[in-house]
Amino acid sequence: MFNRRQFIGSLSTAAGAMTLPPFLAPAEAQTFETLNRRVAHLSPLEAAQNEDFWAFVKTEYTVSPNLLNLNNGGVCPQPRSVQDAHIRFYQYCNEAPSYYMWRILDQGRESLRSKLADLAGCSAEEVAINRNATEGLNTVIFGLDLKPGDEVVLTKQDYPNMINAWKQREKRDGIKLVWINLDLPQEKDDYFVEKYISAFTSRTKVVHITHMINWIGQIVPVRKIADEAHKRGIEVIADGAHTFALLDFKIPDLGCDYYATSLHKWLGAPFGSGLMYVKKDKISKVWALLSNNEPDGPDIRKFESLGTRSFASEMAIGTAVDFQLSLGAARKQARAHYLQRYWTDKARQIPGVKIHTSPDPKYACAIALVSVDGLKTSELDGQLYNKFKIHTTGIEWENIKGVRVTPHVYHTPKDLDRLVNGLDEIASALRKKS
């Protein structure tokens, strides 16, 4: 049997992973390397169903054994190794803050930038390290030169922080917002492409696209929309809050000009860490959100003038990248989708229970939306928690209503049986009343 200490110490030695963090003994890596070889020959889908492998992954998380957290779409827990790195760097800073923060840890930002760029599939000169997707996307939204009457295309299903940022520019600068209302879920790329194209005019300057719509888990074909936008001279912003380190892709695959994500979501980095991507030839077109000596310059670092930040949180991002590489992007995506299908396929068989998310891995992954006939969203969310101690989140936004359920790689099918049984009991009680 492999013990937890051996597993943790060897996470970064899986095939293709980076070298072990310096705080882990290299000799401890051998155990997980052996375990990883057992699934290395399997396809991602086959590996996704190897419960022995994922049982060891679960031991790296310190999640509650009693509360079933199925709201990982909000923010994800960090693996134990990331927590340990964060705490160690934090204690290190407190020995002499101004010295260790700026003269020691701050010197690691460039190597971290390169590490993130490698994961993202782009140049290090196109990556800024910040605090979350909202900060990154707001930097672009407020930093682009737009004139009164310029049009921006976006949807009513985009994230509220982005919608409010665009509304602020509309109110302040007189730009025009052109709204698309999506009917979800969808399983045809043409539906999205046609919706966006129909909204484009000769005055459209920017299109804002959410890669995965957080309310329902809908994956949007960003690249196809971006290609059509670029044919018309329209710049493309992609909101990747829910896709980076969950889906197996590289940022340039999307064909976007600007992109931002929260690393404390699927990468499992410390809370309040994010990444912003700006295509190299677009950097000088975006004004820095905060003060900088060259706010309209071509250096990506102008977006990192945040003042004092949590250096401990930032440096621990590197350990989160190592953990991600040890799992493998394709394998992780397959596991997340497998878990979603595991419970949604069963839930679809329960009378009165409705799933509002596509089962197709091209159009959905971890996130799914569920409702029960005869229950308000808040009532279903409340019953799942009060009766079964299952933490989800209720969604009521535009034309989307239901309870969002988001498992993570640390969950097991048995965990999700608890959810399915809860839904069955709730729906059965309603049927008996009617």
C-alpha positions in Angstrom: 0.0 0.0 0.0 1.1 3.6 -0.7 0.8 6.0 2.1 -0.3 9.6 1.8 3.1 11.1 2.6 4.7 9.1 -0.2 2.0 10.2 -2.6 2.3 13.9 -1.8 6.0 13.8 -2.1 5.9 12.3 -5.5 3.2 14.3 -7.2 5.5 16.2 -9.5 7.3 13.2 -11.0 4.5 12.0 -13.2 5.4 11.7 -16.9 6.0 15.1 -18.4 5.8 16.9 -15.0 8.2 19.5 -13.9 10.9 18.9 -11.2 9.9 18.5 -7.6 9.6 21.6 -5.5 12.6 22.0 -3.3 10.7 21.3 -0.1 9.9 17.7 -1.2 12.4 14.9 -0.9 13.2 13.5 -4.4 13.3 9.9 -3.1 9.6 10.2 -2.1 8.7 10.6 -5.8 9.2 7.0 -6.8 5.9 5.8 -5.3 3.6 8.0 -7.3 5.7 7.5 -10.4 4.9 3.8 -10.1 1.2 4.5 -9.6 1.2 6.9 -12.5 2.6 4.3 -14.8 -0.4 2.1 -14.1 -2.6 4.6 -15.8 -0.1 6.1 -18.3 -1.1 3.7 -21.1 -4.8 4.3 -20.6 -6.8 6.9 -22.6 -7.9 9.9 -20.6 -11.4 8.5 -20.4 -10.1 5.1 -19.2 -7.9 6.8 -16.6 -10.8 8.9 -15.5 -12.5 5.8 -14.3 -9.5 4.3 -12.4 -10.8 4.8 -8.9 -7.5 3.6 -7.3 -5.6 6.5 -9.0 -8.2 9.1 -8.0 -8.4 7.8 -4.4 -4.8 8.8 -4.0 -5.5 12.2 -5.5 -8.2 12.7 -3.0 -5.7 12.3 -0.1 -4.0 15.5 -1.2 -7.1 17.5 -0.3 -8.1 18.5 3.2 -11.8 18.8 2.4 -14.5 18.2 5.0 -15.4 14.5 5.4 -18.9 15.5 6.5 -20.0 18.5 4.3 -20.2 17.4 0.7 -18.9 20.5 -1.2 -20.4 20.5 -4.7 -19.8 24.2 -5.3 -16.3 24.0 -6.7 -17.5 26.3 -9.5 -17.2 29.2 -7.1 -13.7 28.6 -5.8 -11.7 25.4 -5.5 -9.8 24.0 -2.5 -6.0 23.9 -2.7 -4.1 20.7 -2.6 -2.3 20.1 0.7 1.1 20.7 -1.0 -0.1 24.2 -2.2 -1.3 25.0 1.3 2.0 24.0 2.8 3.9 26.1 0.3 1.7 29.1 1.0 2.1 28.8 4.7 5.9 28.3 4.4 6.3 31.4 2.2 4.0 33.4 4.5 6.1 32.5 7.6 9.3 33.2 5.6 8.0 36.8 4.8 7.3 37.5 8.4 10.9 37.0 9.4 11.6 40.4 7.9 8.8 41.5 5.5 10.4 44.2 3.4 13.5 42.2 2.9 12.1 38.7 2.2 9.1 40.0 0.2 10.8 42.4 -2.2 14.4 41.2 -2.2 13.9 37.5 -2.1 10.4 36.3 -3.1 9.7 39.0 -5.6 12.7 37.7 -7.6 10.7 34.6 -8.3 8.1 36.3 -10.4 9.8 36.0 -13.7 10.4 32.2 -13.4 6.8 31.9 -12.3 5.6 33.9 -15.3 7.5 31.5 -17.6 6.0 28.5 -15.8 2.4 29.9 -16.2 3.1 30.9 -19.9 4.3 27.3 -20.6 1.0 26.0 -19.1 -1.0 28.5 -21.0 0.9 27.8 -24.3 1.9 31.4 -24.9 4.9 33.7 -24.5 5.9 34.8 -21.0 5.8 38.4 -22.4 2.0 38.0 -22.8 1.3 36.9 -19.2 0.6 39.2 -16.2 0.1 37.8 -12.7 -2.7 39.4 -10.8 -5.5 38.5 -8.4 -8.5 37.2 -10.3 -10.4 37.1 -13.6 -12.4 40.2 -12.6 -9.3 42.3 -12.2 -7.8 41.1 -15.5 -10.9 41.5 -17.5 -11.7 44.9 -15.9 -8.2 46.0 -16.9 -9.0 45.3 -20.5 -12.5 46.7 -20.4 -11.4 50.0 -18.9 -8.1 50.1 -20.7 -9.2 49.9 -24.3 -9.6 53.2 -26.2 -13.3 53.4 -27.2 -15.2 56.4 -28.4 -18.9 57.4 -28.0 -21.0 55.3 -30.3 -18.5 52.4 -30.5 -20.3 49.1 -30.1 -19.5 46.2 -27.8 -21.2 42.8 -28.2 -21.9 40.7 -25.1 -24.5 38.4 -23.7 -27.0 38.6 -20.8 -25.5 35.4 -19.5 -22.0 36.8 -19.0 -20.6 37.2 -15.5 -22.1 40.2 -13.5 -18.7 41.8 -12.8 -18.0 42.0 -16.5 -21.5 43.2 -17.4 -21.2 45.9 -14.7 -17.8 47.0 -16.0 -19.2 47.4 -19.5 -22.2 49.3 -18.2 -19.9 51.7 -16.4 -18.1 52.4 -19.6 -21.4 52.9 -21.4 -22.5 55.4 -18.7 -19.2 57.2 -18.5 -18.0 57.1 -22.2 -21.1 56.8 -24.3 -20.2 53.5 -25.9 -23.1 51.3 -27.1 -23.7 47.8 -25.6 -25.3 45.3 -28.0 -26.9 42.4 -26.0 -27.4 38.8 -27.1 -29.8 36.6 -25.1 -28.7 33.0 -25.2 -31.2 30.0 -24.9 -29.2 27.3 -23.1 -28.1 24.6 -23.2 -26.9 24.3 -26.8 -25.1 21.6 -28.7 -24.4 23.3 -32.0 -21.5 25.7 -32.7 -23.6 27.4 -35.4 -26.1 28.6 -32.9 -23.5 30.7 -31.1 -21.7 31.8 -34.2 -24.9 33.0 -35.8 -26.0 34.7 -32.7 -22.8 36.8 -32.4 -22.5 37.5 -36.2 -26.1 38.8 -36.2 -25.1 41.3 -33.6 -22.0 42.6 -35.4 -22.2 45.9 -37.3 -19.8 48.3 -38.9 -19.5 50.1 -35.5 -18.6 46.9 -33.5 -15.2 47.3 -32.0 -15.1 44.6 -29.3 -16.9 41.3 -28.6 -16.9 39.8 -25.1 -17.2 36.0 -25.0 -17.4 33.8 -21.9 -15.6 30.5 -22.6 -17.7 28.6 -20.1 -20.9 30.2 -18.9 -20.7 29.8 -15.1 -24.5 29.6 -14.5 -25.0 26.3 -16.4 -21.6 25.1 -17.5 -22.1 25.7 -21.2 -18.9 25.7 -23.2 -18.9 28.3 -26.0 -17.0 27.9 -29.3 -14.8 30.9 -28.7 -12.4 30.2 -31.7 -15.1 30.1 -34.3 -16.7 33.4 -33.0 -13.2 35.0 -32.8 -12.4 34.1 -36.3 -15.6 35.7 -37.6 -14.9 38.8 -35.4 -11.4 39.2 -36.7 -12.6 39.0 -40.3 -14.6 42.2 -39.5 -11.8 43.9 -37.6 -13.3 43.3 -34.2 -11.2 42.6 -31.1 -12.0 39.6 -28.9 -12.0 39.4 -25.1 -12.4 35.9 -23.6 -13.5 35.3 -20.0 -11.7 32.1 -19.0 -12.5 32.1 -15.3 -14.0 28.6 -15.4 -11.9 26.9 -18.1 -8.2 27.4 -17.4 -6.7 24.2 -15.8 -10.1 22.4 -16.2 -10.3 22.1 -20.0 -7.3 20.7 -22.0 -6.4 23.7 -24.2 -3.9 26.5 -24.7 -5.0 30.1 -24.6 -3.9 30.9 -28.2 -6.2 28.0 -29.4 -9.1 30.4 -28.6 -7.9 33.0 -31.1 -8.7 35.8 -28.7 -6.8 39.0 -28.2 -7.3 39.3 -24.4 -8.1 36.6 -21.8 -8.2 36.4 -18.0 -8.8 33.7 -15.4 -8.8 33.1 -11.7 -6.0 30.6 -10.7 -7.8 29.9 -7.4 -10.5 28.1 -9.4 -9.4 24.9 -11.3 -5.7 25.3 -10.9 -6.1 25.2 -7.2 -3.7 28.1 -6.5 -4.0 30.3 -3.3 -7.2 32.4 -3.0 -6.8 35.7 -4.8 -4.5 34.7 -7.6 -5.1 35.2 -11.3 -3.6 35.4 -14.8 -4.1 37.9 -17.5 -3.2 37.3 -21.2 -2.7 40.0 -23.7 -1.5 39.2 -27.2 1.9 40.8 -27.6 1.0 43.3 -30.3 -2.1 44.4 -28.3 -0.4 45.3 -25.0 0.3 48.9 -25.9 -3.4 49.3 -26.9 -4.5 48.7 -23.3 -4.0 51.3 -20.6 -2.8 50.0 -17.3 -5.7 50.0 -14.7 -3.5 51.2 -11.9 -0.7 53.7 -12.0 2.5 52.9 -14.0 5.4 55.0 -15.3 4.4 53.8 -18.8 0.7 53.0 -18.7 0.4 52.8 -22.5 3.7 51.0 -23.1 4.3 47.6 -24.6 5.5 45.7 -21.5 3.1 43.2 -19.9 4.5 44.1 -16.5 2.7 47.4 -16.5 -0.4 45.5 -15.4 1.2 44.3 -12.2 1.6 47.6 -10.5 -0.6 46.5 -7.6 1.5 47.9 -4.7 2.0 45.5 -1.8 0.5 42.1 -2.6 0.6 38.6 -1.0 4.0 37.4 -2.2 3.3 34.1 -0.3 0.2 33.5 -2.3 1.9 34.4 -5.6 4.9 32.2 -5.1 2.7 29.2 -4.1 1.1 29.3 -7.6 4.2 27.4 -8.8 3.3 24.4 -6.6 -0.2 24.5 -8.0 1.2 24.3 -11.5 3.3 21.3 -10.5 0.3 19.5 -9.1 -1.7 20.3 -12.3 1.1 18.8 -14.5 1.2 15.7 -12.3 -2.4 15.0 -13.0 -2.3 15.8 -16.7 -4.7 18.3 -18.4 -6.5 15.7 -20.6 -6.8 13.3 -17.7 -8.2 15.9 -15.4 -10.8 17.2 -17.9 -11.9 13.6 -18.5 -12.3 12.9 -14.8 -14.3 16.1 -14.3 -16.6 15.3 -17.1 -16.9 11.6 -16.1 -18.1 12.7 -12.6 -20.6 15.1 -14.1 -22.0 12.4 -16.3 -22.0 9.9 -13.5 -24.6 11.9 -11.4 -26.5 13.6 -14.2 -27.2 10.4 -16.1 -28.7 8.9 -12.9 -30.5 12.1 -12.1 -32.2 12.2 -15.5 -33.9 8.9 -14.7 -35.6 10.4 -11.6 -39.2 11.6 -12.3 -39.5 15.3 -11.8 -35.7 16.0 -11.9 -34.4 18.0 -14.8 -30.8 18.5 -15.9 -30.2 21.7 -17.8 -26.7 21.0 -19.0 -25.5 19.1 -22.1 -24.0 15.7 -21.5 -21.6 16.2 -24.5 -18.0 16.9 -23.4 -17.7 19.4 -26.3 -20.3 21.6 -24.6 -19.9 20.9 -20.9 -17.5 19.5 -18.3 -17.7 19.7 -14.5 -20.6 22.1 -14.0 -24.2 21.1 -14.4 -27.5 22.7 -13.5 -30.4 20.7 -11.9 -34.0 21.5 -10.9 -36.9 19.6 -9.4 -40.5 20.2 -10.6 -42.5 21.9 -8.0 -39.6 23.4 -6.0 -38.1 26.9 -6.2 -34.4 27.1 -6.7 -33.8 28.3 -3.1 -36.0 25.5 -1.8 -34.0 22.8 -3.6 -30.7 24.3 -2.6 -31.9 24.5 1.0 -33.2 21.0 1.2 -29.9 19.6 -0.2 -28.0 21.3 2.5 -30.4 21.0 5.5 -31.3 17.3 4.9 -28.1 15.9 3.3 -25.4 18.5 4.1 -24.7 18.9 0.4 -23.4 22.4 -0.4 -24.5 23.7 -3.9 -25.5 27.1 -5.1 -28.8 28.3 -6.4 -28.8 30.1 -9.8 -31.5 32.6 -10.9 -30.0 34.7 -13.7 -31.9 35.9 -16.7 -33.6 32.8 -18.3 -31.6 30.3 -16.2 -33.0 28.8 -13.0 -31.7 25.8 -11.0 -29.1 24.5 -8.6 -25.6 24.4 -9.9 -23.6 21.3 -9.0 -19.8 21.2 -9.5 -17.8 18.1 -8.4 -14.0 18.2 -8.4 -11.3 15.6 -9.0 -11.2 14.8 -5.2 -14.8 13.5 -5.4 -15.7 9.8 -5.8 -18.8 8.2 -7.4 -19.9 7.3 -3.9 -20.0 11.0 -3.0 -22.2 11.6 -6.0 -24.5 8.8 -5.1 -25.2 10.8 -2.0 -26.4 13.7 -4.2 -28.5 11.4 -6.5 -30.1 9.7 -3.5 -30.9 13.2 -2.1 -32.5 14.3 -5.3 -34.5 11.1 -5.5 -35.8 11.5 -2.0 -36.7 15.1 -2.5 -38.5 14.4 -5.8 -40.2 11.3 -4.3 -41.6 13.3 -1.4 -43.1 15.9 -3.8 -44.7 13.2 -5.9 -46.4 11.7 -2.8 -47.8 15.1 -1.9 -49.3 15.7 -5.3 
